[in-house]
Amino acid sequence: MKKHETIRSEKFRIPWTAEKKLELWVDRIGMAAEQKNTAPKLRILGLYAAVCCTAGQGYYYSEENGRIEVENGDVMVVFPDIAHFYQPVDQWGQQWIVWGGAEAARLEELGFLNRRNPVIRQSSALVTEAYSRLKSLIAAEDAASALERKIILLRMIAALADKAGGGPRSPTEKAVEKIRNLIDRNPEQEISVTGLATAAGVCEMHFRRLFKAATGRTPVEYVIMRRISLAKEYLSRGVSIKETAALTGFNNLFYFMRTFKKMTGVTPGEFQK
């Protein structure tokens, strides 16, 4: 696959107050017929999305997953930080639901969405049903409608996770999951990749490949992601920025502040407001 230009999507809406408090909101929904693009660009969406193919066929591509064929009835799951594109062989029909919020990332962390499996076969009915129910609610700003949108979204994600299924895991997959759980329980602790590989029972280079395949991130990236997630919890409770940095394993306060801004788009101080 040749190199493609990468662009970042700048199409977002500001969530309403009720949606912010619910920590999971539908950013937008849509449908369209699309023709083949002879010069596709990789796109980083910045949000999660479920895109179903309602007619025709094509493929999904990312550097992490390579090319995956997509048939009528399949659903493509888009992750916020994965550069990707998808396009038809000739033309196809699509419906999509885009969502964001702190709870969206937690659902991925819990395994309801899997970066290793961005195409879920013959599950478009789950997205089209959610789309139909959201149409009459999407413009409403009241708290009850925001909650109903969240419920519809959660049900769709749970159903997609169930449809994705998955067979028995290999010993190495189980070992990587064990290490992932270890990091999740204690992300603030000093962790060496060599030590993690030893605990998994594989060489360091092989462990790095296995871990990236399973999580979409390197071991170091995953640890930092979990530390920032933990930092959000402390900051939300009113813990000071300096203490939060120490509690989450950042020995350098300024490094913590830079990393937090890079990963969340706001400073720790802005997050606490």
Backbone bond lengths (Angstrom), bond angles and torsions (degrees), N, CA, C in turn:
res aa  C-N    CA-C-N  psi(-1)  N-CA   C-N-CA  omega(-1)  CA-C   N-CA-C  phi
1 M - - - 1.473 - - 1.523 108.86 -
2 K 1.342 115.29 128.17 1.458 118.91 -179.22 1.514 110.94 -71.38
3 K 1.341 115.28 164.27 1.448 121.17 179.01 1.529 110.06 -70.78
4 H 1.324 116.25 141.59 1.451 121.50 180.00 1.528 109.73 -122.29
5 E 1.320 115.26 148.04 1.459 120.37 174.03 1.528 108.85 -65.48
6 T 1.328 116.79 142.84 1.466 121.33 179.27 1.515 109.63 -111.75
7 I 1.337 115.78 132.60 1.463 121.30 177.59 1.526 108.76 -124.70
8 R 1.314 116.43 155.37 1.463 122.26 175.76 1.522 108.95 -106.76
9 S 1.316 115.24 130.60 1.456 119.41 178.20 1.524 109.68 -68.98
10 E 1.308 115.93 137.18 1.460 120.82 177.94 1.524 111.14 -116.93
11 K 1.335 115.55 17.43 1.461 120.36 -178.85 1.522 109.54 -95.80
12 F 1.313 115.67 97.88 1.458 121.81 177.49 1.521 108.19 -135.94
13 R 1.294 116.58 155.93 1.457 119.19 168.31 1.530 108.17 -116.76
14 I 1.303 116.35 153.87 1.460 120.49 178.70 1.525 108.27 -79.80
15 P 1.332 118.16 122.52 1.465 119.40 -179.16 1.525 111.22 -64.83
16 W 1.328 115.47 147.56 1.454 120.73 177.36 1.520 110.10 -72.97
17 T 1.314 116.81 165.83 1.464 122.30 -174.81 1.518 112.37 -55.15
18 A 1.331 117.33 -46.41 1.466 121.11 -179.28 1.523 110.76 -62.62
19 E 1.331 116.72 -38.15 1.461 120.62 -179.62 1.525 110.82 -66.59
20 K 1.327 116.44 -40.18 1.470 119.96 177.90 1.519 110.38 -60.13
21 K 1.322 116.32 -43.16 1.460 120.24 -178.82 1.529 111.59 -67.74
22 L 1.335 116.85 -32.64 1.464 120.76 178.26 1.529 112.03 -77.13
23 E 1.338 117.10 -17.87 1.468 125.06 175.12 1.527 114.24 64.56
24 L 1.331 116.56 17.06 1.464 120.59 175.03 1.522 106.82 -156.07
25 W 1.333 116.30 121.18 1.458 118.39 -176.92 1.529 111.10 -142.46
26 V 1.330 114.54 155.60 1.458 121.69 174.76 1.521 107.55 -86.39
27 D 1.310 116.54 117.83 1.462 120.79 -179.17 1.526 110.54 -75.67
28 R 1.321 116.07 -44.38 1.462 120.33 179.34 1.523 110.16 -168.94
29 I 1.315 115.42 161.70 1.458 122.34 172.24 1.527 107.60 -130.51
30 G 1.318 116.84 160.46 1.454 118.23 179.46 1.515 112.21 -172.18
31 M 1.305 114.99 171.90 1.461 121.50 176.10 1.517 108.55 -151.39
32 A 1.331 116.64 151.14 1.463 120.15 -177.79 1.526 109.38 -166.62
33 A 1.326 114.45 160.01 1.460 122.32 167.86 1.518 106.75 -102.69
34 E 1.319 117.04 134.80 1.467 120.30 -173.55 1.519 111.00 -128.36
35 Q 1.329 115.31 138.56 1.453 122.39 176.11 1.529 109.73 -94.29
36 K 1.310 116.44 160.76 1.461 121.45 177.78 1.523 110.87 -63.28
37 N 1.335 116.13 136.57 1.454 123.22 176.98 1.522 108.15 -102.07
38 T 1.301 116.85 122.43 1.472 119.62 -177.29 1.521 113.10 -76.03
39 A 1.323 117.20 -15.33 1.472 121.10 179.08 1.532 109.23 -134.55
40 P 1.336 117.69 69.03 1.474 120.22 -176.96 1.525 111.70 -67.86
41 K 1.334 115.36 147.94 1.459 121.81 177.84 1.520 109.49 -113.17
42 L 1.328 115.73 140.28 1.458 120.12 172.58 1.525 108.74 -67.23
43 R 1.319 116.05 137.63 1.462 120.22 -177.70 1.516 110.42 -126.81
44 I 1.329 116.72 135.46 1.460 122.69 171.52 1.520 106.71 -102.35
45 L 1.318 116.78 111.76 1.457 121.48 -170.92 1.526 112.65 -75.15
46 G 1.348 116.77 -37.09 1.460 119.49 -177.05 1.512 113.82 84.10
47 L 1.329 117.28 -5.27 1.457 124.09 178.65 1.518 108.79 -140.29
48 Y 1.319 116.34 172.10 1.457 121.06 173.52 1.526 109.11 -89.90
49 A 1.331 116.50 152.79 1.457 119.96 177.33 1.526 110.36 -153.83
50 A 1.327 114.93 150.50 1.462 122.08 169.84 1.523 105.99 -118.88
51 V 1.327 116.25 120.60 1.462 122.20 -177.59 1.519 107.72 -119.46
52 C 1.331 116.71 117.57 1.466 118.35 -178.15 1.521 110.10 -105.02
53 C 1.317 114.44 144.65 1.458 122.19 177.15 1.530 107.52 -90.60
54 T 1.328 116.77 114.18 1.460 120.87 -176.90 1.527 112.39 -99.64
55 A 1.322 117.34 -8.75 1.466 121.92 176.92 1.516 108.34 -165.90
56 G 1.332 116.98 146.53 1.444 121.44 178.15 1.525 112.05 82.57
57 Q 1.326 115.48 -165.48 1.459 121.87 179.38 1.521 109.45 -153.63
58 G 1.325 115.86 161.56 1.453 120.51 -179.37 1.507 110.39 -172.14
59 Y 1.325 117.27 -141.41 1.462 119.52 179.16 1.519 110.74 -155.45
60 Y 1.332 114.05 158.02 1.462 123.87 174.34 1.522 106.86 -109.24
61 Y 1.344 117.13 143.20 1.462 119.83 178.49 1.522 110.77 -139.65
62 S 1.318 116.40 135.87 1.459 123.70 166.45 1.517 106.96 -146.47
63 E 1.325 116.85 158.60 1.458 120.16 178.89 1.524 110.77 -66.42
64 E 1.344 116.93 -29.24 1.459 120.73 179.72 1.526 112.11 -72.04
65 N 1.328 116.92 -38.98 1.467 120.97 -173.19 1.517 114.34 -107.77
66 G 1.343 117.12 -13.26 1.448 119.51 -174.46 1.522 110.98 73.64
67 R 1.312 115.58 -157.52 1.468 120.96 -178.20 1.525 109.60 -92.04
68 I 1.351 115.94 130.92 1.460 121.98 178.03 1.525 108.13 -127.26
69 E 1.308 116.55 123.59 1.457 120.88 -179.65 1.527 110.48 -67.32
70 V 1.322 115.38 142.72 1.462 122.04 -179.29 1.520 109.38 -125.61
71 E 1.326 115.52 127.64 1.464 121.85 -179.84 1.521 110.52 -109.05
72 N 1.328 115.06 164.74 1.466 120.25 174.29 1.529 109.19 -55.71
73 G 1.345 116.88 126.77 1.459 121.11 -178.99 1.514 114.01 101.66
74 D 1.338 117.90 -10.09 1.461 121.08 179.11 1.538 110.43 -84.97
75 V 1.327 115.09 160.22 1.469 121.81 177.65 1.523 109.03 -122.96
76 M 1.325 115.97 132.01 1.468 121.99 174.60 1.526 108.16 -101.46
77 V 1.323 116.34 127.89 1.463 121.30 177.70 1.519 107.92 -101.47
78 V 1.319 116.19 124.06 1.464 122.55 -178.53 1.527 108.69 -102.13
79 F 1.322 115.84 133.17 1.465 121.95 179.24 1.527 109.19 -105.04
80 P 1.327 117.93 147.54 1.466 120.89 -167.93 1.520 116.41 -61.31
81 D 1.336 117.67 -31.22 1.461 119.73 -174.14 1.524 113.54 -111.68
82 I 1.330 118.40 10.56 1.463 121.12 -179.36 1.531 109.68 -100.08
83 A 1.337 115.72 119.15 1.461 120.54 176.31 1.525 108.77 -70.20
84 H 1.307 117.00 130.35 1.457 120.98 -171.84 1.532 109.99 -155.75
85 F 1.305 115.45 168.76 1.460 120.66 162.24 1.524 107.64 -153.45
86 Y 1.298 115.69 163.37 1.459 121.49 174.28 1.517 107.61 -144.79
87 Q 1.315 114.83 144.67 1.454 117.98 -179.32 1.522 110.38 -157.22
88 P 1.339 116.64 157.52 1.460 120.77 -178.43 1.523 112.40 -80.47
89 V 1.317 115.23 161.42 1.457 120.27 171.26 1.523 108.66 -64.41
90 D 1.313 116.24 -43.18 1.464 122.41 177.47 1.528 109.27 -129.97
91 Q 1.320 116.58 -65.66 1.455 122.08 173.55 1.524 109.07 -154.19
92 W 1.323 115.77 156.00 1.458 119.37 177.33 1.524 110.49 -153.02
93 G 1.322 113.60 166.56 1.455 119.86 175.91 1.521 109.27 -105.19
94 Q 1.325 116.55 145.95 1.472 121.66 -177.80 1.523 110.83 -135.91
95 Q 1.309 114.90 150.57 1.457 123.00 163.84 1.517 106.28 -130.44
96 W 1.335 117.22 144.25 1.461 118.49 -178.43 1.520 111.71 -141.95
97 I 1.324 113.36 153.19 1.463 122.86 173.54 1.528 106.45 -131.20
98 V 1.322 116.28 126.40 1.468 122.29 -177.76 1.527 108.20 -115.88
99 W 1.330 116.02 135.54 1.460 118.44 -177.87 1.523 111.89 -142.43
100 G 1.337 115.54 163.50 1.455 121.54 179.12 1.512 110.50 -153.00
101 G 1.338 115.18 -174.63 1.452 121.43 -178.86 1.519 111.95 117.39
102 A 1.323 115.97 159.06 1.467 121.00 -177.54 1.524 111.87 -59.24
103 E 1.329 116.44 -35.31 1.465 119.29 -178.12 1.520 111.97 -70.08
104 A 1.322 117.50 -23.59 1.459 120.73 178.42 1.526 110.76 -61.21
105 A 1.339 115.97 -44.89 1.465 119.94 178.68 1.524 111.04 -66.54
106 R 1.328 117.15 -36.23 1.467 119.72 179.37 1.520 111.28 -65.80
107 L 1.331 117.13 -35.26 1.462 120.12 177.81 1.531 110.67 -63.67
108 E 1.345 115.73 -37.35 1.468 118.77 175.85 1.522 110.37 -67.04
109 E 1.332 116.48 -43.45 1.461 120.58 -179.99 1.530 111.33 -59.85
110 L 1.319 116.37 -33.32 1.468 121.29 -179.94 1.531 112.49 -79.84
111 G 1.323 116.93 -6.39 1.457 120.16 174.97 1.509 115.67 96.57
112 F 1.337 118.24 7.77 1.460 119.89 179.38 1.524 111.66 -74.12
113 L 1.327 117.04 -21.88 1.456 122.96 174.90 1.516 107.88 -127.59
114 N 1.328 116.66 135.93 1.463 121.07 -172.79 1.520 110.12 -125.36
115 R 1.321 116.16 116.77 1.463 120.93 179.75 1.523 112.88 -61.45
116 R 1.304 116.23 -25.64 1.465 119.89 179.37 1.524 111.49 -74.49
117 N 1.324 116.63 -13.69 1.455 120.92 -175.62 1.530 109.90 -131.12
118 P 1.346 117.77 68.95 1.466 120.08 -175.50 1.526 114.38 -76.61
119 V 1.326 118.04 -10.89 1.466 120.75 178.07 1.524 108.68 -118.32
120 I 1.330 116.00 119.17 1.463 122.11 -179.38 1.522 107.84 -106.82
121 R 1.316 115.56 119.54 1.465 121.33 -170.94 1.529 112.82 -72.72
122 Q 1.330 114.40 139.89 1.465 124.00 171.52 1.530 112.72 44.83
123 S 1.304 114.49 55.34 1.466 120.73 -178.53 1.526 112.21 -132.63
124 S 1.329 117.14 15.34 1.464 120.41 -176.12 1.524 112.59 -62.81
125 A 1.343 117.00 -27.65 1.465 119.80 -179.79 1.526 111.16 -60.08
126 L 1.323 117.11 -30.44 1.465 121.04 179.69 1.524 111.04 -67.66
127 V 1.329 115.73 -37.32 1.471 120.42 179.67 1.526 110.35 -77.65
128 T 1.322 117.88 -43.52 1.464 120.01 -178.59 1.531 111.22 -64.83
129 E 1.332 117.01 -35.40 1.464 119.66 176.74 1.529 110.48 -65.16
130 A 1.336 116.39 -46.25 1.464 120.37 178.29 1.526 110.58 -62.32
131 Y 1.318 115.61 -40.82 1.471 121.08 179.07 1.530 110.29 -59.16
132 S 1.324 116.82 -46.75 1.466 121.38 -178.97 1.525 111.45 -60.80
133 R 1.314 116.46 -39.93 1.465 120.34 -179.05 1.527 111.50 -73.31
134 L 1.324 116.59 -30.64 1.466 120.40 -178.57 1.529 112.86 -77.52
135 K 1.318 117.73 -25.26 1.468 121.32 -173.77 1.526 112.57 -53.61
136 S 1.324 116.40 -43.73 1.463 119.83 -176.51 1.529 112.62 -80.59
137 L 1.341 116.50 -9.08 1.466 120.63 -175.70 1.519 113.71 -109.83
138 I 1.331 116.74 -14.40 1.455 120.64 -165.35 1.531 113.41 -62.94
139 A 1.337 118.23 -30.26 1.463 120.20 -176.58 1.527 113.39 -94.32
140 A 1.331 117.01 -6.15 1.466 119.93 -176.68 1.524 111.08 -75.96
141 E 1.335 116.88 135.20 1.463 121.57 -176.34 1.526 113.46 -102.08
142 D 1.325 118.33 -2.94 1.462 119.88 -177.07 1.522 111.17 -75.59
143 A 1.330 116.46 159.17 1.468 122.25 -175.73 1.526 112.06 -63.41
144 A 1.341 117.09 -38.15 1.468 120.39 -178.95 1.526 110.97 -62.45
145 S 1.329 117.13 -41.01 1.470 120.99 179.27 1.523 110.84 -69.06
146 A 1.335 115.99 -38.93 1.467 119.99 177.47 1.521 110.55 -61.18
147 L 1.334 116.20 -41.12 1.464 120.76 178.55 1.523 110.52 -66.84
148 E 1.331 117.31 -41.67 1.463 120.48 179.51 1.521 111.33 -63.63
149 R 1.335 116.84 -39.13 1.472 119.73 176.50 1.528 110.56 -62.65
150 K 1.324 115.66 -41.39 1.459 119.25 178.92 1.526 110.81 -62.58
151 I 1.308 117.34 -42.70 1.473 121.35 -179.62 1.525 110.43 -62.39
152 I 1.333 116.26 -45.23 1.474 120.38 178.87 1.526 110.04 -60.17
153 L 1.326 115.87 -43.37 1.462 121.14 -179.12 1.528 111.00 -64.11
154 L 1.319 117.22 -45.31 1.461 120.93 179.57 1.511 111.72 -61.33
155 R 1.322 116.62 -41.66 1.469 120.19 179.20 1.518 111.32 -64.38
156 M 1.328 116.34 -39.58 1.465 119.75 178.18 1.525 110.85 -64.45
157 I 1.341 116.80 -46.04 1.465 120.54 -178.91 1.525 110.78 -63.27
158 A 1.323 117.28 -42.12 1.462 120.78 178.63 1.521 110.94 -63.31
159 A 1.325 116.70 -40.69 1.468 120.62 179.85 1.529 111.11 -68.02
160 L 1.331 116.95 -38.78 1.467 120.19 177.01 1.528 110.56 -64.47
161 A 1.342 116.01 -40.75 1.468 119.75 178.39 1.519 110.25 -62.38
162 D 1.324 116.69 -40.63 1.461 120.74 178.96 1.520 110.76 -66.30
163 K 1.331 116.48 -39.68 1.469 121.08 179.15 1.524 111.31 -66.64
164 A 1.344 116.06 -37.57 1.467 120.08 -179.49 1.515 110.88 -64.04
165 G 1.339 115.93 -33.85 1.463 121.03 175.42 1.505 112.46 55.44
166 G 1.318 115.74 -126.26 1.468 122.17 -177.39 1.510 110.57 129.97
167 G 1.316 116.81 135.94 1.459 121.20 -178.59 1.515 112.31 -84.94
168 P 1.308 117.25 -172.07 1.474 121.30 179.23 1.519 110.82 -59.77
169 R 1.309 116.41 140.98 1.454 120.89 -178.50 1.516 111.18 -89.37
170 S 1.325 114.82 147.93 1.453 120.88 178.89 1.524 109.63 -74.95
171 P 1.340 118.42 164.47 1.473 121.17 176.91 1.524 112.73 -56.81
172 T 1.341 117.42 -38.51 1.465 119.32 -179.79 1.529 110.95 -68.60
173 E 1.336 117.23 -38.45 1.470 120.12 177.05 1.525 110.73 -63.01
174 K 1.329 115.73 -39.96 1.460 119.92 177.82 1.522 111.02 -64.95
175 A 1.341 116.23 -37.84 1.463 120.53 179.32 1.524 111.16 -65.11
176 V 1.350 116.21 -42.82 1.464 120.42 178.28 1.527 110.16 -64.37
177 E 1.321 116.96 -39.71 1.465 120.45 178.01 1.522 110.98 -63.53
178 K 1.335 115.79 -37.28 1.460 120.14 177.05 1.522 110.71 -61.59
179 I 1.329 116.57 -43.71 1.467 121.21 179.85 1.525 110.28 -67.19
180 R 1.318 115.95 -40.68 1.461 119.94 178.34 1.529 110.32 -60.11
181 N 1.318 116.82 -43.14 1.463 120.70 178.30 1.524 111.46 -64.72
182 L 1.345 115.38 -36.02 1.464 120.06 177.73 1.529 110.59 -61.89
183 I 1.321 116.33 -44.44 1.464 120.54 178.26 1.525 110.25 -65.28
184 D 1.331 116.66 -42.82 1.463 120.81 -178.61 1.527 111.66 -59.84
185 R 1.331 115.93 -37.08 1.467 119.48 -178.28 1.532 112.35 -73.55
186 N 1.344 116.30 -34.33 1.464 119.71 -175.49 1.534 111.42 -138.37
187 P 1.325 117.76 62.24 1.471 118.70 -176.47 1.521 113.60 -66.92
188 E 1.349 116.53 -19.76 1.460 120.45 -176.69 1.518 112.70 -79.14
189 Q 1.322 118.27 -13.46 1.461 120.84 -177.21 1.524 111.63 -76.68
190 E 1.318 115.48 152.65 1.465 120.49 175.73 1.520 108.50 -65.75
191 I 1.316 116.26 125.28 1.468 120.89 -175.08 1.517 108.76 -130.64
192 S 1.335 116.14 130.53 1.467 120.37 175.16 1.518 108.77 -108.05
193 V 1.323 115.71 140.44 1.465 120.42 179.25 1.530 110.17 -62.37
194 T 1.327 116.21 -36.12 1.472 119.80 177.95 1.521 110.81 -61.31
195 G 1.333 115.82 -43.62 1.461 119.88 179.08 1.512 112.38 -65.33
196 L 1.327 116.93 -37.96 1.459 120.64 178.40 1.528 110.92 -66.04
197 A 1.331 116.02 -41.63 1.468 120.14 179.07 1.527 110.63 -63.15
198 T 1.324 116.20 -40.65 1.465 120.52 177.89 1.521 110.53 -62.53
199 A 1.327 116.26 -42.99 1.462 120.39 178.95 1.522 111.68 -64.11
200 A 1.348 116.59 -31.28 1.460 120.85 179.15 1.521 112.16 -81.58
201 G 1.336 116.09 -14.30 1.450 119.86 177.56 1.511 114.59 81.26
202 V 1.347 117.20 24.72 1.467 121.08 178.80 1.524 108.65 -134.87
203 C 1.328 116.21 165.95 1.462 119.36 178.84 1.524 109.24 -70.79
204 E 1.331 116.22 158.90 1.464 121.01 -173.77 1.523 112.37 -60.91
205 M 1.330 117.63 -44.26 1.458 120.14 -178.09 1.526 111.29 -62.63
206 H 1.336 115.83 -42.98 1.460 120.78 179.52 1.531 110.02 -66.66
207 F 1.323 115.85 -38.84 1.469 119.95 178.99 1.524 110.98 -61.94
208 R 1.325 116.04 -43.29 1.470 119.44 179.53 1.525 110.44 -58.48
209 R 1.340 117.17 -43.23 1.466 120.91 -179.86 1.521 110.99 -65.67
210 L 1.334 116.72 -44.43 1.463 121.17 -179.22 1.524 110.97 -63.04
211 F 1.327 115.44 -43.41 1.460 119.55 -176.78 1.528 111.00 -66.97
212 K 1.324 117.51 -42.15 1.462 121.64 178.94 1.532 110.21 -64.01
213 A 1.328 116.57 -39.57 1.468 119.94 178.74 1.519 111.62 -65.07
214 A 1.338 116.04 -36.07 1.469 120.53 -176.23 1.518 113.10 -79.86
215 T 1.328 117.56 -32.27 1.469 120.32 -172.11 1.523 114.16 -116.02
216 G 1.332 116.58 -16.64 1.456 119.20 -175.47 1.512 112.76 82.68
217 R 1.332 116.48 1.84 1.463 121.70 -178.84 1.518 110.08 -135.19
218 T 1.332 117.01 156.53 1.456 120.40 171.85 1.528 107.92 -72.01
219 P 1.346 118.68 162.93 1.465 119.58 177.73 1.531 112.97 -55.20
220 V 1.328 116.95 -42.85 1.474 120.37 -179.40 1.529 110.33 -65.47
221 E 1.331 117.02 -44.16 1.465 120.69 178.94 1.526 110.66 -60.83
222 Y 1.325 116.07 -39.23 1.463 119.71 -179.10 1.529 111.00 -66.71
223 V 1.325 116.84 -42.70 1.464 120.71 178.74 1.531 109.96 -60.42
224 I 1.327 116.90 -45.97 1.467 120.40 -179.77 1.525 110.74 -63.30
225 M 1.337 116.74 -41.42 1.460 120.26 178.52 1.516 111.19 -59.59
226 R 1.344 116.37 -43.26 1.464 120.02 -179.30 1.541 110.33 -69.36
227 R 1.334 117.17 -35.37 1.467 119.75 178.20 1.530 110.87 -65.66
228 I 1.313 116.70 -40.93 1.469 119.75 178.33 1.524 110.49 -66.46
229 S 1.317 116.92 -38.38 1.466 120.55 176.58 1.527 110.56 -61.23
230 L 1.339 116.29 -42.34 1.460 121.10 177.69 1.529 110.55 -66.85
231 A 1.335 116.27 -37.79 1.464 120.36 179.25 1.530 110.86 -62.01
232 K 1.314 117.02 -37.92 1.469 120.33 177.94 1.527 110.81 -59.48
233 E 1.336 115.71 -40.02 1.463 119.58 179.86 1.529 110.67 -64.53
234 Y 1.338 117.14 -44.70 1.463 120.37 179.38 1.530 111.12 -63.77
235 L 1.324 116.49 -46.12 1.458 120.53 -178.71 1.524 111.17 -63.09
236 S 1.335 116.48 -37.02 1.465 120.74 178.89 1.522 111.53 -64.07
237 R 1.351 115.51 -26.35 1.465 119.82 -179.94 1.531 112.36 -88.65
238 G 1.332 116.41 0.32 1.455 119.93 177.45 1.515 114.65 92.13
239 V 1.329 117.96 8.81 1.460 121.12 176.91 1.527 108.52 -67.21
240 S 1.318 117.32 140.71 1.466 120.58 -177.38 1.525 110.84 -64.08
241 I 1.317 115.32 157.54 1.469 120.81 -178.89 1.521 110.65 -62.02
242 K 1.334 116.82 -43.03 1.467 120.79 -179.03 1.520 110.74 -63.20
243 E 1.332 116.55 -44.81 1.466 119.89 -179.08 1.525 110.80 -68.59
244 T 1.330 116.53 -37.43 1.465 120.67 178.20 1.517 110.88 -60.59
245 A 1.328 116.21 -42.91 1.470 120.40 178.95 1.521 110.17 -58.87
246 A 1.334 116.75 -45.34 1.466 121.07 -179.13 1.520 111.45 -66.32
247 L 1.325 117.15 -40.49 1.464 121.70 -177.12 1.530 112.58 -70.04
248 T 1.316 116.42 -22.37 1.463 119.57 -177.45 1.525 113.55 -104.45
249 G 1.317 116.38 12.83 1.467 119.20 172.02 1.509 115.49 90.17
250 F 1.338 117.95 9.13 1.472 120.47 177.72 1.523 108.44 -94.33
251 N 1.302 117.22 112.45 1.459 121.55 -178.92 1.526 112.81 -78.68
252 N 1.337 115.56 -19.03 1.458 120.82 -179.02 1.530 108.63 -114.92
253 L 1.327 116.34 116.59 1.456 121.24 -176.41 1.524 112.24 -60.65
254 F 1.341 116.80 -42.73 1.458 119.37 -176.89 1.533 111.29 -69.68
255 Y 1.328 116.63 -33.64 1.462 119.65 175.50 1.531 109.97 -65.18
256 F 1.329 115.53 -40.68 1.473 119.93 176.98 1.524 110.35 -59.59
257 M 1.329 117.27 -46.14 1.460 120.76 -176.81 1.532 111.05 -65.36
258 R 1.334 116.86 -39.94 1.471 120.39 178.43 1.519 110.50 -65.89
259 T 1.335 116.25 -44.39 1.460 120.70 -178.68 1.528 110.98 -65.16
260 F 1.329 116.30 -41.70 1.465 120.24 179.31 1.527 110.67 -61.12
261 K 1.326 116.52 -45.61 1.475 120.82 179.27 1.525 110.75 -63.38
262 K 1.324 116.81 -41.25 1.464 120.93 -178.62 1.522 111.17 -63.44
263 M 1.335 117.28 -39.07 1.461 120.58 -173.32 1.528 113.40 -88.89
264 T 1.318 117.56 -23.10 1.466 119.59 -176.15 1.525 113.42 -113.41
265 G 1.331 116.63 -19.16 1.449 119.82 -179.01 1.520 113.64 88.83
266 V 1.346 117.19 -5.61 1.471 121.38 177.55 1.523 108.90 -134.12
267 T 1.327 117.02 159.28 1.460 120.82 176.21 1.526 109.26 -77.46
268 P 1.336 118.15 160.82 1.474 119.56 175.67 1.528 112.25 -55.66
269 G 1.342 116.48 -38.82 1.458 120.01 179.23 1.519 112.25 -63.91
270 E 1.340 116.41 -42.68 1.466 120.59 177.95 1.525 110.94 -65.23
271 F 1.328 115.99 -35.79 1.468 120.14 179.75 1.523 110.86 -63.81
272 Q 1.317 117.27 -35.75 1.459 121.46 -176.96 1.521 113.46 -75.71
273 K 1.328 118.28 -17.70 1.471 120.83 -176.20 1.529 110.99 -68.88
